[in-house]
Amino acid sequence: MILNTELEYKGNLFPSKIIFYKKHVNVLYFKSENGVVLQLTIERDSVLRFRYSTTGMFDKDFSYAITIYASKGYNHLEITEDDDKYIITTSKLVCHISKIDMRKTIFDVKDNTLICEDELGFHWEESYEIGGDIVKMSLKSQQGENYYGLGDKPVENNLKGKRFQNWVTDSYAYGRGTDPIYKTIPFYTAIHHEKSYGVFFDNTFRSYFDFCNERRNITSFWAQGGEMNYYFIYGPEMTEVVSNYTDLTGRPQHIPPLWALGFHQCKWSYYPESKVKEITSKFRELQIPCDAIYLDIDYMEGFRCFTWSEEYFPDPKKMVKELADDGFKTIVIIDPGIKIDNDYSVFKEGLEKDYFCKRADGPYMKGKVWPGECYFPDFTNPEVREWWSELFKELIEDIGVAGVWNDMNEPAVMDVPGKSFPDDVRHDYDGNPCSHRKAHNIYGMQMARATYHGLKKFSYPKRPFVITRAAYSGTQRYTSTWTGDNVATWDHLSIANQQAQRMSMSGFSFAGSDIGGFAEQPNGELFARWIQLGVFHPFCRVHSSGDHGDQEPWVFGKTVTDIVRKFIELRYQLLPYLYTTFWRYADEGIPILKSLVLFDQEDSNTHYRNDEFIFGEKILVCPIIEPNSKGRRMYIPRGRWYNFWDNSIMIGGEEVWVDADIDSMPIFVKEGAIIPKYPIQQYVGEKIIEQLELDVYYKEGKESSEVYEDAGDGYDYKKGRYSLRNFNQVGKPNSLTIQQFKSGKFITSYNSFKINIHGLPFKIDKIEVDNEAIDISKINGVVTFEVTKEFRELYITGK
């Protein structure tokens, strides 16, 4: 589709002169001579919502993306006007609305810096073929402006110069640049002149984004139906933009259970039961930590959801219990396609209650998926979602399955053009009936939502764990995700790195890739390098297709097995660090992975970096993404960084060579960091944590760190039963002070810290804990000692 042609500049396709204005509390209405209405809502001082109607009336205001818990209110609102424009001022922004054509210009209120301005602004094109309007918005790209986000697009981090489509699509073995793929997250962040803003285009129709591709200095977005309805979100920090976006669209409704952050093993498919136990036993025999084993579609009876194969799994409850006794949580797949079979209770009940999607003229939507011919529940109907949630009782409450993996929920259909529902399929859309053109992009989201509520109900008092392949903005409230059916190639290792970063800066941090690649089979080197990256992704799972050989950690020989074990063990040591980072993400919307541009947007060198990222707040990671590498060049961001492996210090702000043979990868720790570590466990809960290790990285100056802990499952943390420790570190040439401030009612199982101090620039003369000296005679040059977990001040002096 060509966005802007000469034909579009003619006729009544743009707002004309404003003839009417009114204000109702925080909502402003502007009407033009040709009937276009702009509704501007001041959601917050830094968040403005723009809705346009070409008919003078708006549809019912309904969104699956926007959470009911989104923050509202502002500190200041002033509306004035002059001969040319209306001027809306908040404590963060100034927005000008032109009286001639409704075009907008937005400034930072502090210094009057131009942040964003319309080019053509809102315009539209009537669609006689399908009805309604194709709605469009075009903005001027400022000098040096760059763009990031849009979810799982398999391209470089910086989107400038590219065009994309949002239409949730099953994309088996997609490649670099394939578009669209599995997710629709129509949110991007822009940066220019060291300031950042975001745009969230909340329109579920097929949409497009053009970042200076068709026209060099113009960014535009449009949709093939619905409203021009978008949110302008100001930072000026990129982390603030993403945090404000997740405030709008929601954050995880709970922290995941700690075991969900462990290592997971999956394949299409592990069956029968003897094969499952062979795999799990091998993990324990080789002492490779693992918390979850997955069952793909072959665990079912004829691929019928919510059933078990009597041949392969004759006693699933017993098997799940035995796996749990060995420390393995069982995760099962559930797809949306329900086999047409009158002897199948789920189908029969769905048919009797009229819960399946229908075509425009009345017949049910029928399509072929794994079980054969299927009908598909209409998850946009709240009654259907409630029915679906109840179906999980046996799986979760009775059998003991710990998590559910929603696949094929784009929805994927094998035997129809486009491999999904035709446009004429009808949906309830929570009482706003519509065609599949509007509901397609949220179908998978609503399935995941229903699944989540079922697991929350039947897992209680434990926390639910759900994974989804398809998603729309806001899905992060309910589930984790992975990047779909990738390929075992070095380029896909690079793509996985960029996708996980982009998902995180798109508000969906709990994401990962199929480690090792789903299609085809990696060699041992590629598998080892992918594990090294994957243990630093929030969702960490090996998954592969049974068509391409085995892909367990031990199938590539002892050398690779040892490397894989080493890095999975590191993952388990860093669990308290990752859990703390996840708590911040769930509480504040701070991304778990930070591309360098998100970490330091003022350094223009970060704007085009793809490989390096910050894991949490304090750890810098850069995967090796080429074969036969003994190291790589990477960019070290500004500041001083400790090499994780040898404690050597790197001064940031330039690109450097870093050694990293096959058993290593570039990992650096920010000076001043305090990194918590658990002992290595074969699974979460195997050991009672008797001591928390704190790796302290000396910094001359001040730095703060925090450690969040709770029971690791359940909901008591929401009642104050958590432990939050804030550590303030102050380093001087001859002293180091660490102060601890604790809050929360959770009592940890350990009573002491093991302190390991890295990079201390002086020889220790004295250590005082809460003004009492401790014996330093046993330190013997290694700065390691134990202190009570309740200490308030640790003071080290030297010379």
C-alpha positions in Angstrom: 0.0 0.0 0.0 1.3 3.5 -0.9 0.7 5.8 2.0 0.9 9.2 0.5 0.1 9.9 -3.2 -0.9 13.1 -5.0 -4.5 11.8 -5.0 -4.6 11.9 -1.2 -3.8 15.6 -1.1 -7.0 16.4 -3.0 -10.6 16.4 -1.8 -11.9 16.3 1.8 -9.3 13.9 3.3 -7.9 16.2 5.9 -9.3 18.2 8.8 -10.2 21.7 7.9 -10.5 24.9 9.9 -11.6 24.4 13.6 -15.0 26.0 14.2 -15.8 24.6 17.6 -14.0 23.9 20.9 -15.1 22.8 24.3 -13.6 21.3 27.4 -15.0 18.8 29.8 -12.7 18.2 32.8 -9.6 16.7 31.2 -11.1 16.1 27.7 -10.9 18.7 25.0 -13.0 18.6 21.8 -12.2 20.3 18.5 -14.5 20.2 15.5 -13.5 21.3 12.0 -15.7 22.7 9.2 -15.8 19.3 7.4 -17.0 17.5 10.5 -13.8 16.0 11.8 -13.6 15.9 15.5 -10.4 15.7 17.6 -10.8 14.5 21.1 -7.7 15.2 23.2 -7.5 13.6 26.6 -4.9 14.6 29.2 -4.3 11.3 30.8 -1.3 12.5 32.8 1.1 15.4 32.6 3.3 13.3 30.3 0.6 11.3 28.5 -1.8 12.7 25.9 -4.4 10.7 24.0 -5.6 11.7 20.5 -8.8 10.3 18.9 -10.1 11.5 15.6 -13.6 10.9 14.1 -14.5 11.7 10.5 -18.2 11.5 11.2 -18.4 13.7 14.2 -19.2 10.7 16.5 -17.0 8.2 18.3 -17.5 4.5 18.7 -17.8 3.1 22.2 -14.5 3.6 24.0 -13.2 0.0 24.5 -9.7 -1.4 24.5 -8.2 -4.8 25.3 -4.8 -3.1 25.7 -5.5 -0.4 28.3 -5.6 -1.6 31.9 -8.3 -0.4 34.3 -5.4 0.3 36.7 -3.8 2.9 34.5 -2.8 6.0 36.3 -4.9 9.1 35.8 -4.6 12.7 36.8 -2.2 15.6 36.3 -0.5 18.3 38.4 -1.3 21.2 36.0 -3.6 21.9 33.1 -4.0 25.3 31.4 -5.7 26.0 28.0 -5.2 29.3 26.2 -5.5 30.4 22.6 -4.2 33.0 20.2 -5.1 33.8 16.6 -3.5 30.7 15.1 -3.7 28.0 17.7 -5.0 26.5 21.0 -2.3 26.0 23.6 -2.6 23.1 26.1 0.0 23.2 28.9 0.7 20.5 31.6 3.6 20.4 34.0 5.5 18.3 31.4 4.3 19.3 27.9 3.0 22.1 25.8 0.7 21.0 22.9 -0.3 23.4 20.1 -3.4 22.6 18.0 -3.5 24.6 14.8 -6.8 26.3 14.1 -6.4 26.0 10.4 -6.0 22.2 10.0 -5.8 20.6 13.5 -2.1 19.8 13.2 -0.3 19.4 16.4 3.1 20.5 17.8 4.4 19.3 21.1 7.1 20.8 23.2 8.9 20.1 26.5 7.5 22.6 29.0 10.8 23.1 30.8 13.0 24.4 27.9 10.4 24.7 25.1 12.3 22.0 23.1 10.4 20.7 20.1 9.5 17.1 20.8 7.1 16.0 18.0 5.2 17.7 15.2 2.6 16.6 12.7 3.6 16.6 9.0 0.2 16.0 7.2 -1.1 15.0 10.6 -4.3 13.1 10.6 -5.8 12.1 7.2 -7.9 9.3 5.9 -9.1 7.4 2.9 -12.5 5.9 2.5 -12.5 2.2 1.8 -15.5 1.4 -0.4 -14.5 -2.2 -0.7 -14.6 -3.0 3.0 -16.3 0.1 4.5 -15.1 2.6 7.0 -11.8 4.5 6.7 -8.2 3.8 6.3 -6.9 6.1 9.0 -3.5 7.7 8.9 -1.1 9.9 10.8 2.2 11.4 9.6 4.8 13.1 11.7 8.0 15.0 10.8 11.2 13.2 11.7 13.5 15.5 13.6 17.2 15.8 12.9 19.0 12.7 14.3 15.7 11.0 15.3 15.8 7.3 15.8 13.1 4.7 16.5 12.8 1.5 18.6 10.2 -1.0 19.7 7.3 -2.7 17.9 7.7 -6.0 19.7 9.3 -9.1 18.1 10.3 -7.7 14.6 13.4 -9.8 13.5 15.5 -6.8 12.6 18.2 -4.5 14.1 17.2 -2.5 17.2 17.1 0.8 15.4 14.0 0.9 13.1 14.8 4.0 11.1 14.5 3.5 7.4 12.2 0.5 7.7 8.5 -0.2 7.2 6.5 -2.8 9.1 3.1 -4.4 9.2 1.2 -5.6 12.3 -0.8 -8.7 11.7 -0.3 -11.6 14.1 1.1 -14.4 11.8 2.3 -18.0 12.3 5.7 -17.7 10.7 7.5 -21.0 10.8 11.2 -20.7 10.2 11.0 -17.0 9.7 14.2 -15.1 8.7 15.8 -11.8 9.3 13.4 -9.1 8.1 10.4 -11.4 7.8 7.3 -9.3 8.5 4.8 -9.7 10.0 5.4 -12.5 12.5 3.8 -13.6 15.8 3.1 -10.4 17.7 1.4 -7.0 17.3 2.7 -4.4 19.6 2.0 -1.1 17.9 4.2 1.0 20.3 7.5 2.7 19.5 9.9 5.0 21.2 11.7 7.8 19.4 14.8 9.7 20.5 16.3 12.9 19.3 18.4 15.7 20.9 18.8 13.4 24.0 15.0 13.4 24.7 12.6 10.5 24.2 8.9 10.1 23.6 6.6 7.2 22.7 3.6 6.5 20.5 1.1 3.8 21.2 -1.3 3.3 18.3 -4.2 1.4 19.9 -5.9 0.1 16.8 -6.3 -3.7 16.4 -6.9 -3.7 12.7 -4.1 -4.5 10.3 -1.7 -1.6 10.8 1.5 -0.3 9.3 4.5 1.8 10.6 6.9 3.6 8.3 10.0 5.1 9.9 11.4 7.4 7.1 11.2 4.6 4.5 8.9 6.0 1.9 9.8 9.6 2.6 13.2 10.4 4.1 12.1 12.7 6.9 8.6 11.5 7.6 7.4 8.9 10.1 3.8 7.6 9.6 1.4 5.0 10.9 -2.0 3.9 9.6 -4.6 1.1 9.9 -7.1 -0.5 7.5 -10.1 0.3 9.7 -11.1 1.6 13.1 -10.1 4.9 14.7 -7.0 7.0 14.6 -6.5 6.6 18.3 -3.0 7.0 19.8 -1.2 7.9 23.0 1.7 10.3 23.0 4.0 9.4 26.0 6.8 11.7 27.0 9.9 10.8 29.0 12.3 12.5 28.5 14.1 9.3 29.6 13.4 6.2 27.5 12.9 4.2 30.6 10.2 6.6 31.7 8.5 6.2 28.3 8.4 2.4 28.6 7.4 2.6 32.2 4.5 5.0 31.3 3.5 2.7 28.4 3.3 -0.3 30.8 1.3 1.8 33.2 -1.2 2.3 30.4 -1.2 -1.3 29.1 -0.5 -3.1 32.4 2.3 -4.9 34.1 2.5 -8.5 35.2 -0.3 -9.1 37.6 2.2 -10.9 39.9 5.8 -11.8 40.0 6.3 -15.2 38.5 7.1 -18.1 40.8 10.8 -18.3 41.3 11.0 -21.7 39.6 9.7 -20.2 36.4 12.9 -18.2 36.1 14.9 -21.4 36.2 16.0 -23.4 33.2 13.3 -25.3 31.1 13.6 -28.1 28.6 11.2 -28.7 25.8 10.8 -30.6 22.5 8.2 -31.5 20.0 7.7 -34.0 21.5 8.8 -35.9 24.6 6.7 -39.1 24.7 5.9 -41.7 26.0 6.3 -41.3 29.8 9.4 -43.4 29.7 11.1 -40.9 27.4 10.1 -38.0 29.6 11.6 -39.7 32.7 14.7 -40.7 30.7 15.3 -37.0 29.9 14.6 -35.7 33.5 16.8 -38.5 35.0 19.7 -37.5 32.7 19.5 -33.9 34.0 19.8 -35.1 37.5 22.5 -37.7 36.7 24.7 -35.0 35.0 23.9 -32.4 37.6 22.6 -29.9 35.1 20.0 -27.7 36.8 16.5 -27.7 35.4 13.1 -26.8 36.8 10.6 -27.6 34.1 9.9 -30.3 31.5 7.4 -29.6 28.6 4.9 -31.9 26.9 3.9 -30.9 23.3 0.9 -32.1 21.4 1.7 -35.8 21.5 0.7 -36.1 25.2 -3.0 -35.7 24.1 -5.4 -38.3 22.8 -5.5 -37.6 19.1 -4.4 -34.0 19.7 -7.6 -33.2 21.5 -6.9 -30.4 24.1 -7.5 -31.3 27.8 -7.1 -35.0 27.1 -4.2 -37.5 27.8 -3.0 -40.3 25.6 -3.8 -43.5 27.4 -1.1 -45.3 25.4 1.7 -42.8 26.1 0.7 -41.4 29.5 -1.6 -44.0 31.2 -1.4 -42.4 34.7 -0.6 -38.7 34.2 -1.3 -37.7 37.8 1.2 -40.3 39.1 3.8 -39.2 36.5 3.4 -35.5 37.3 3.8 -36.3 41.0 6.9 -38.3 40.5 8.4 -35.6 38.3 7.6 -33.0 41.0 9.3 -35.2 43.6 12.4 -35.0 41.5 12.1 -31.2 41.3 10.5 -30.9 37.8 7.4 -28.8 37.1 5.3 -30.2 34.2 4.2 -27.7 31.5 1.7 -28.8 28.8 0.6 -27.3 25.5 -2.9 -26.2 24.8 -4.0 -24.9 21.4 -7.2 -23.1 20.4 -8.4 -25.6 17.7 -11.1 -28.0 19.2 -11.5 -31.2 17.2 -14.9 -31.7 15.6 -15.9 -34.9 17.4 -19.3 -35.5 19.0 -17.7 -38.0 21.4 -15.2 -35.3 22.7 -16.7 -33.5 25.7 -15.0 -30.2 25.2 -16.3 -30.0 21.6 -19.7 -31.2 22.6 -20.1 -28.6 25.3 -18.7 -25.8 23.2 -21.2 -26.7 20.5 -24.2 -26.9 22.8 -23.4 -23.5 24.3 -22.7 -21.9 20.9 -19.2 -20.8 22.0 -17.4 -21.3 18.6 -16.6 -18.6 16.1 -18.9 -18.3 13.1 -18.7 -17.0 9.5 -20.6 -14.0 8.4 -23.6 -15.9 7.1 -23.9 -18.2 10.1 -21.9 -21.5 9.7 -19.1 -22.2 12.2 -15.5 -21.3 11.3 -13.9 -24.6 10.4 -10.3 -25.1 9.8 -7.6 -27.8 9.9 -5.1 -27.9 12.7 -3.2 -30.8 14.4 -6.4 -32.8 15.3 -7.9 -32.4 11.8 -11.0 -30.4 11.3 -11.6 -28.0 14.2 -13.9 -25.3 15.5 -12.4 -22.4 17.5 -13.7 -20.8 20.6 -14.5 -17.0 20.5 -12.2 -15.8 23.2 -13.5 -12.3 22.8 -16.7 -13.4 24.5 -16.4 -13.1 28.3 -18.7 -16.1 28.8 -16.5 -18.2 26.5 -13.4 -17.1 28.4 -15.0 -18.1 31.7 -15.9 -21.5 30.2 -12.4 -22.0 28.9 -10.8 -21.1 32.3 -13.0 -23.8 34.0 -11.6 -26.5 31.6 -8.2 -26.3 33.4 -9.5 -27.7 36.7 -8.5 -31.3 35.9 -5.1 -30.4 34.4 -4.1 -28.1 37.2 -6.0 -28.9 40.3 -6.4 -32.7 39.9 -3.4 -33.8 37.9 -0.9 -31.2 39.2 0.4 -29.6 36.0 2.2 -26.4 36.9 2.0 -24.3 33.8 0.3 -24.1 30.3 1.8 -23.1 27.0 -0.6 -21.6 24.5 0.6 -22.2 20.9 -1.0 -21.8 17.4 -3.1 -18.9 18.8 -2.5 -16.3 16.1 -4.9 -18.2 15.3 -3.0 -20.6 12.9 -5.1 -22.6 10.5 -3.4 -24.9 8.0 -5.7 -25.3 5.1 -7.0 -21.8 4.3 -5.5 -18.8 2.4 -3.4 -16.7 4.8 -3.2 -19.6 7.2 -5.7 -17.9 9.6 -9.3 -17.0 9.9 -10.9 -15.3 6.9 -11.9 -11.7 7.4 -15.6 -12.4 7.6 -15.4 -14.5 10.8 -17.5 -12.8 13.5 -16.6 -12.1 17.1 -18.4 -10.8 20.2 -15.5 -8.5 21.2 -16.9 -8.1 24.7 -20.2 -6.8 23.5 -18.9 -4.8 20.5 -19.6 -7.3 17.6 -17.1 -7.1 14.8 -15.4 -9.0 12.1 -12.0 -10.8 12.3 -10.4 -7.8 10.6 -10.7 -6.1 14.0 -10.3 -9.1 16.3 -7.5 -11.0 14.6 -4.6 -9.3 16.4 -6.1 -9.8 19.9 -7.4 -13.4 19.5 -4.3 -15.0 20.9 -4.1 -12.4 23.7 -7.7 -13.2 24.8 -6.9 -16.9 24.7 -3.9 -16.3 26.9 -6.0 -14.2 29.2 -8.6 -17.0 29.6 -5.9 -19.5 30.2 -4.3 -17.3 32.8 -7.5 -16.9 34.8 -8.0 -20.6 34.7 -4.6 -21.3 36.1 -4.8 -18.6 38.6 -8.1 -20.1 39.9 -6.8 -23.7 40.1 -3.2 -23.1 41.0 -4.1 -21.1 44.0 -2.5 -20.5 46.5 0.4 -20.8 44.1 1.1 -18.4 41.3 0.1 -19.3 37.7 2.6 -19.7 34.8 1.4 -19.2 31.3 3.3 -18.8 28.0 1.8 -17.5 24.7 3.1 -17.3 21.2 0.7 -14.6 19.9 0.2 -11.3 21.6 -1.1 -7.7 21.4 -0.2 -4.8 23.6 -1.2 -5.6 27.2 -0.6 -9.3 27.0 2.3 -8.9 29.4 -0.3 -8.6 32.2 -1.0 -12.3 31.9 1.8 -14.3 30.4 5.4 -14.9 29.4 6.3 -15.4 25.7 8.8 -16.7 23.3 9.8 -15.6 19.8 8.3 -18.5 17.9 9.6 -21.1 15.4 13.2 -19.9 14.8 16.0 -21.7 13.1 19.3 -23.2 14.3 21.6 -20.7 12.5 24.1 -18.2 13.7 22.0 -15.4 12.2 19.1 -16.6 14.3 21.2 -16.4 17.4 21.8 -12.7 16.6 18.0 -12.3 15.8 17.1 -13.8 19.2 19.3 -11.4 21.0 17.7 -8.4 19.2 14.1 -9.7 19.6 14.5 -10.2 23.3 15.9 -6.7 23.7 13.1 -5.2 21.5 10.3 -7.1 23.4 11.7 -5.7 26.7 11.7 -2.1 25.4 8.2 -2.8 24.1 6.9 -3.4 27.6 7.0 -7.2 27.5 10.1 -8.3 29.4 9.2 -11.9 30.2 10.4 -13.2 26.9 13.0 -15.5 25.4 13.7 -17.6 22.3 13.8 -21.3 21.5 17.4 -21.8 22.6 19.4 -23.7 20.0 16.7 -23.0 17.3 13.4 -24.8 16.7 13.9 -25.8 13.1 17.0 -27.7 12.0 19.7 -28.6 14.4 22.6 -26.6 15.8 26.2 -27.9 16.1 27.7 -28.0 19.6 29.4 -24.6 19.3 26.2 -22.8 18.2 24.2 -24.6 21.0 26.8 -23.5 23.6 26.8 -19.9 22.4 23.0 -19.8 22.4 22.8 -21.2 26.0 25.3 -18.4 27.0 22.9 -15.8 25.7 19.7 -17.6 26.8 20.6 -17.7 30.5 20.4 -13.9 30.4 16.9 -13.8 28.9 14.0 -13.7 31.4 12.4 -16.7 29.9 15.0 -19.5 29.5 14.0 -22.6 27.5 15.5 -25.0 25.1 12.9 -26.1 22.5 13.3 -27.9 19.2 11.5 -29.8 16.5 11.5 -33.6 16.6 12.1 -33.6 12.9 15.7 -32.4 13.3 17.4 -34.5 15.9 18.0 -34.2 19.6 18.8 -31.0 21.4 19.5 -31.7 25.0 22.5 -30.3 26.8 24.4 -33.6 26.7 24.1 -34.6 23.0 27.0 -32.5 21.7 29.8 -34.1 23.7 31.4 -33.6 27.1 33.1 -30.3 26.3 29.8 -28.6 25.3 27.9 -30.3 28.2 30.4 -28.8 30.7 30.0 -25.3 29.2 26.2 -25.6 29.2 26.3 -26.7 32.8 28.6 -23.9 33.8 26.3 -21.2 32.4 23.0 -22.8 33.6 24.6 -22.9 37.1 25.4 -19.2 36.7 21.7 -18.6 35.9 20.8 -20.3 39.2 23.4 -18.4 41.2 22.0 -15.1 39.8 18.3 -16.0 40.6 18.0 -13.5 43.5 19.4 -10.8 41.2 17.0 -11.7 38.4 14.1 -12.0 40.8 14.8 -8.5 42.2 14.9 -7.2 38.6 11.6 -8.8 37.9 10.1 -7.3 41.0 11.1 -3.8 39.7 9.6 -4.6 36.3 6.3 -5.8 37.8 6.2 -2.8 40.2 7.6 0.0 38.1 7.6 -1.2 34.5 11.4 -1.0 34.2 12.5 -3.3 31.4 14.5 -6.3 32.6 16.8 -6.2 29.5 18.1 -2.8 28.5 19.5 -2.1 25.0 22.4 0.2 25.3 20.3 3.1 23.9 17.8 2.5 26.7 20.6 2.4 29.3 22.4 5.6 28.1 20.4 7.5 25.4 22.6 10.6 25.7 25.5 8.6 24.2 24.8 8.7 20.4 27.2 5.7 20.1 24.5 3.5 21.7 21.8 4.4 19.1 22.9 1.8 16.6 24.3 -0.9 18.9 22.5 -4.3 18.6 24.5 -7.0 20.5 25.3 -5.5 23.9 22.6 -5.2 26.6 22.3 -4.6 30.3 20.8 -7.5 32.2 18.9 -5.9 35.1 20.6 -2.8 36.3 24.2 -3.8 36.8 25.4 -6.5 34.5 26.6 -5.9 30.9 26.3 -8.9 28.5 27.4 -9.3 24.9 26.9 -12.7 23.2 29.3 -14.2 20.7 27.3 -14.5 17.5 29.9 -15.8 15.0 31.4 -19.3 14.7 35.1 -20.0 15.6 35.4 -16.9 17.7 38.0 -16.4 20.3 36.4 -13.1 21.3 34.8 -10.1 19.8 34.7 -6.3 19.6 32.0 -4.7 21.7 31.0 -1.3 23.0 31.5 -0.6 26.6 29.0 2.1 27.8 30.3 5.0 29.8 31.6 4.3 33.3 33.9 1.7 34.8 33.1 -2.0 34.4 34.6 -5.1 36.1 35.3 -8.1 33.9 33.1 -10.8 35.5 35.8 -13.5 34.9 39.0 -11.8 36.1 38.0 -8.5 37.8 40.0 -6.4 35.4 38.5 -3.0 35.0 37.4 -1.6 31.6 36.8 2.1 31.1 33.7 2.7 29.0 32.8 5.0 26.2 34.5 3.1 23.3 34.6 -0.1 21.4 37.1 -2.6 22.5 38.2 -6.2 21.9 37.2 -8.7 24.6 38.6 -12.3 24.7 36.0 -15.0 25.0 36.8 -18.5 23.9 34.1 -21.1 23.6 33.8 -21.6 27.4 33.3 -17.9 28.1 31.4 -14.8 26.9 31.8 -11.1 27.6 30.2 -10.3 30.9 30.9 -7.1 32.9 29.6 -5.8 36.2 29.1 -2.1 36.8 31.4 -0.6 39.5 29.5 0.0 42.7 27.2 -2.9 42.1 26.3 -5.4 44.8 25.2 -8.7 43.2 23.3 -11.3 45.3 23.9 -15.0 44.6 22.4 -18.2 45.7 24.2 -21.5 45.9 23.9 -23.7 42.9 20.8 -25.8 43.0 19.5 -28.5 40.7 16.1 -26.9 40.9 14.5 -24.1 42.9 13.7 -25.3 46.4 16.2 -28.2 46.3 18.2 -26.5 49.0 17.4 -24.3 52.0 19.3 -21.1 51.4 21.6 -20.9 54.4 23.6 -17.9 53.4 23.3 -15.2 50.7 26.4 -14.3 48.9 27.0 -10.6 48.1 29.6 -9.7 45.4 30.6 -6.1 46.1 32.3 -4.2 43.3 34.2 -1.3 44.7 33.6 2.2 43.4 35.1 5.5 44.4 31.9 7.4 45.0 28.3 6.4 45.7 26.2 3.6 44.3 23.0 1.8 45.5 21.8 -1.7 45.0 18.8 -3.7 46.2 17.8 -7.3 46.9 14.1 -8.3 46.8 13.0 -11.7 48.2 9.8 -13.4 49.2 8.6 -17.0 49.5 9.2 -17.5 45.8 5.5 -18.4 45.3 2.1 -17.6 46.6 0.6 -14.2 47.2 1.8 -13.3 50.8 4.2 -10.8 49.3 1.3 -8.6 48.4 0.4 -8.4 52.1 3.9 -7.1 53.0 5.6 -10.5 53.5 8.6 -9.7 51.4 12.2 -8.6 52.2 13.6 -5.6 50.4 17.2 -4.7 51.3 18.7 -1.5 50.0 22.4 -1.2 50.1 24.2 2.1 49.8 27.9 1.9 49.0 30.3 4.8 49.5 33.9 4.3 48.4 36.8 6.5 49.2 40.6 6.0 48.5 41.1 4.5 51.9 37.7 3.3 53.0 34.5 1.6 52.0 31.1 2.0 53.7 28.1 -0.1 53.0 24.8 0.8 54.7 21.8 -1.5 54.7 18.1 -0.4 55.0 15.5 -3.2 55.2 11.8 -3.2 54.8 9.1 -5.9 54.6 7.9 -8.7 56.9 9.4 -11.7 55.2 12.0 -13.6 57.2 14.6 -15.2 55.0 15.9 -18.7 55.7 19.5 -17.5 56.0 21.0 -15.5 58.8 24.2 -14.3 57.3 25.8 -12.8 54.3 29.1 -13.9 52.7 30.7 -10.7 51.5 33.1 -10.9 48.5 34.7 -7.5 47.7 36.1 -7.0 44.3 38.6 -4.3 43.3 39.4 -2.9 46.8 42.3 -0.4 46.1 43.8 -0.5 49.6 45.0 -3.1 52.1 42.5 -3.7 54.8 43.4 -2.4 58.2 40.1 -2.7 60.0 36.6 -3.9 59.4 33.7 -2.7 61.7 30.2 -4.0 61.6 27.8 -1.7 63.4 30.8 -0.2 65.2 32.2 -3.5 66.4 35.5 -4.7 64.9 35.6 -8.2 63.4 38.6 -10.5 63.1 40.5 -10.0 59.9 43.3 -12.4 60.5 41.6 -15.1 58.4 41.1 -13.0 55.3 44.6 -13.9 54.0 44.5 -11.5 51.1 41.1 -12.6 49.8 38.5 -10.0 50.7 35.8 -12.4 51.8 34.1 -12.5 55.2 30.8 -13.2 56.9 28.4 -10.8 58.6 25.0 -11.0 60.1 22.2 -10.3 57.6 20.8 -7.6 60.0 23.9 -5.4 59.9 23.2 -1.7 59.4 26.6 -0.4 58.5 29.8 -2.1 57.3 32.9 0.1 57.5 36.3 -1.0 56.0 39.4 1.1 56.3 42.9 0.6 55.1 46.0 2.3 53.8 
